[in-house]
């Protein structure tokens, strides 16, 4: 399968090159469903002998659901990307945890699909809070009432929580 985000590197001499690649988010294989619109990779690619060093920023839009209000909102994301590609090195030199990858001597391009997908997924916020709730403090509802306190619960494990709730309202 061909890559939708790639940098053509054949014939590059030592030096610094501008990277500006874009594609539709859904064109990247197995990307998370939260990502919509365009994905852009902008930065620089430096070549030094048999090494390519990519320093870039990934820009994407994620459609998220707020943890507080359950409203859907879009979040503009900017995720840093730093990777090293070794041309013609042995596979033992690869270290995917530190974004070090090996290219064959006859490689014509650097495929960015996998690393962009992984970095975007890691960049998703753990707490998904809509912009309105970032500026306003959420207060839990105060009008909760437990009906029929004397009724025997089918499950007595909830009795402690009912007591805590009733005591907090007094």
Secondary structure as GFF3:
##gff-version 3
##sequence-region A 1 170
A	DSSP	beta_strand	6	8	.	.	.	ID=ss1
A	DSSP	beta_strand	15	24	.	.	.	ID=ss2
A	DSSP	three_ten_helix	25	27	.	.	.	ID=ss3
A	DSSP	beta_strand	35	48	.	.	.	ID=ss4
A	DSSP	beta_strand	51	65	.	.	.	ID=ss5
A	DSSP	beta_strand	72	87	.	.	.	ID=ss6
A	DSSP	three_ten_helix	91	93	.	.	.	ID=ss7
A	DSSP	three_ten_helix	96	98	.	.	.	ID=ss8
A	DSSP	beta_strand	100	103	.	.	.	ID=ss9
A	DSSP	beta_strand	109	111	.	.	.	ID=ss10
A	DSSP	alpha_helix	113	123	.	.	.	ID=ss11
A	DSSP	alpha_helix	131	135	.	.	.	ID=ss12
A	DSSP	three_ten_helix	156	158	.	.	.	ID=ss13
A	DSSP	alpha_helix	159	169	.	.	.	ID=ss14
###
